[in-house]
Amino acid sequence: MDSDEVVLRRAGDSDAAGMADVWLRSFAAALPTVRRAHGDDAVRNWFSSVVVAQAESWVAVAGDRVVGILVLEGTELEQLYLDPSWRGRGLGNRFMALAKQRCPKGLDLWTFQINEPARRFYERHGFVAVERTDGLRNEEREPDIRCAWRPGG
């Protein structure tokens, strides 16, 4: 199955477990040196009780399996994670196009400084770094970067 056959749709309550699983697998693969602030059960609970319930959440579904997630809160791109086996197959580009369609006046996001593949991905999509921190304000205590995309910028 390729990226064009994957369905992007709004997430529902029944997607929370699959979303959490994608987040957990992706975080482990992309950020093996970053300390996770919460255990697996807390992450799963957060997806079911907070993310899906309160944020604009989207899933990429291949067959009956969640393979990617996008979470928007206003103009903040809160989460964009792909199952590691789906990286580099165009799915992130589809999610980014959706995010820009949903927030045509601009988007902001945070990413860890150490996550160079994510930083390159966001830069390819027109995001620029607007702030760097020492990580003391995030739960992982990992230096991060705030990035912004503005149309025409």
C-alpha positions as CSV (number, residue, x, y, z in Angstrom):
1,M,0.0,0.0,0.0
2,D,1.3,3.4,-0.8
3,S,0.6,6.9,0.6
4,D,-2.1,7.6,-2.0
5,E,-4.2,4.7,-0.7
6,V,-4.1,5.9,2.9
7,V,-7.2,7.7,4.1
8,L,-6.8,10.9,6.1
9,R,-9.8,11.6,8.3
10,R,-10.9,13.2,11.5
11,A,-10.1,11.1,14.5
12,G,-12.8,9.6,16.7
13,D,-12.8,8.1,20.1
14,S,-12.0,4.7,18.7
15,D,-8.8,6.0,17.2
16,A,-7.2,7.1,20.4
17,A,-5.4,3.8,21.1
18,G,-4.0,3.6,17.6
19,M,-2.9,7.3,17.8
20,A,-1.1,6.6,21.0
21,D,0.6,3.6,19.6
22,V,1.9,5.6,16.6
23,W,3.1,8.3,18.9
24,L,5.0,5.8,21.1
25,R,6.6,3.9,18.2
26,S,7.5,7.1,16.4
27,F,8.9,8.8,19.5
28,A,11.0,5.8,20.3
29,A,12.4,5.5,16.7
30,A,13.0,9.3,16.1
31,L,14.1,10.4,19.6
32,P,15.9,7.4,21.3
33,T,18.0,9.7,23.5
34,V,15.2,11.9,24.7
35,R,13.8,11.2,28.1
36,R,10.0,10.6,27.9
37,A,8.2,12.5,30.6
38,H,5.3,10.0,30.8
39,G,5.0,6.2,30.6
40,D,3.1,4.3,28.0
41,D,-0.2,4.1,30.0
42,A,-0.2,7.8,30.7
43,V,0.4,8.5,27.0
44,R,-2.5,6.3,26.0
45,N,-4.8,7.9,28.6
46,W,-3.7,11.4,27.4
47,F,-4.7,10.5,23.8
48,S,-8.1,9.2,24.9
49,S,-9.1,11.7,27.5
50,V,-7.4,14.9,26.2
51,V,-6.1,14.8,22.6
52,V,-9.1,13.2,20.8
53,A,-11.6,14.8,23.1
54,Q,-10.3,18.4,23.0
55,A,-8.1,19.0,20.0
56,E,-8.6,18.9,16.2
57,S,-7.2,15.4,15.6
58,W,-6.6,13.6,12.3
59,V,-5.5,10.2,11.5
60,A,-4.0,8.5,8.5
61,V,-5.5,5.0,8.1
62,A,-4.0,2.2,6.0
63,G,-6.6,-0.6,5.9
64,D,-7.8,-0.7,9.5
65,R,-4.6,0.6,11.1
66,V,-3.7,4.1,12.2
67,V,-0.3,4.9,10.6
68,G,-0.1,8.6,11.2
69,I,-1.5,11.4,13.4
70,L,-1.9,15.2,13.1
71,V,-3.1,17.3,16.0
72,L,-4.0,21.0,15.7
73,E,-4.9,23.4,18.5
74,G,-5.8,26.7,16.9
75,T,-2.8,27.6,14.8
76,E,-0.5,25.4,16.8
77,L,0.6,22.2,15.1
78,E,0.8,20.1,18.3
79,Q,1.5,16.6,17.0
80,L,2.7,15.2,13.6
81,Y,3.9,11.7,14.0
82,L,4.1,8.8,11.5
83,D,4.6,5.1,12.1
84,P,8.3,4.6,11.5
85,S,7.5,2.3,8.5
86,W,5.6,5.1,6.8
87,R,8.3,7.8,7.0
88,G,9.6,8.9,3.6
89,R,6.5,7.8,1.7
90,G,4.7,11.2,1.2
91,L,2.3,10.9,4.1
92,G,3.9,13.7,6.1
93,N,3.6,15.9,3.0
94,R,-0.1,15.1,2.9
95,F,-0.6,15.9,6.6
96,M,1.3,19.2,6.1
97,A,-0.9,20.2,3.2
98,L,-4.0,19.4,5.3
99,A,-2.6,21.5,8.3
100,K,-1.9,24.5,6.0
101,Q,-5.4,24.1,4.5
102,R,-6.9,24.1,8.0
103,C,-4.8,27.1,9.1
104,P,-4.2,29.2,6.0
105,K,-3.0,32.2,7.9
106,G,-0.1,30.4,9.5
107,L,1.1,27.7,11.8
108,D,3.5,27.4,14.7
109,L,5.1,24.4,16.3
110,W,7.8,23.2,18.6
111,T,10.3,20.5,17.8
112,F,13.4,19.3,19.7
113,Q,16.7,20.7,18.5
114,I,18.1,17.2,18.3
115,N,15.4,16.0,15.9
116,E,17.2,17.0,12.7
117,P,15.0,15.0,10.3
118,A,11.9,16.8,11.6
119,R,13.6,20.1,11.4
120,R,14.6,19.5,7.8
121,F,11.0,18.4,7.0
122,Y,9.5,21.5,8.5
123,E,12.1,23.7,6.7
124,R,11.1,22.1,3.4
125,H,7.6,23.1,4.1
126,G,8.5,26.8,4.7
127,F,8.8,26.8,8.5
128,V,11.5,29.0,10.0
129,A,13.0,29.0,13.5
130,V,11.8,31.9,15.6
131,E,12.9,30.9,19.1
132,R,15.3,28.4,20.6
133,T,15.2,27.3,24.3
134,D,17.3,25.4,26.7
135,G,14.4,23.0,27.3
136,L,13.6,24.0,30.8
137,R,10.0,24.8,29.8
138,N,9.1,21.4,28.4
139,E,8.5,18.2,30.3
140,E,11.4,16.3,28.7
141,R,13.9,19.1,29.6
142,E,15.2,18.9,26.0
143,P,16.4,22.0,24.1
144,D,13.8,22.9,21.5
145,I,12.9,25.2,18.7
146,R,9.8,27.1,18.0
147,C,9.1,27.3,14.2
148,A,6.6,29.3,12.3
149,W,5.1,29.1,8.8
150,R,3.3,32.1,7.3
151,P,1.9,32.0,3.8
152,G,3.9,34.0,1.3
153,G,6.8,34.1,3.8
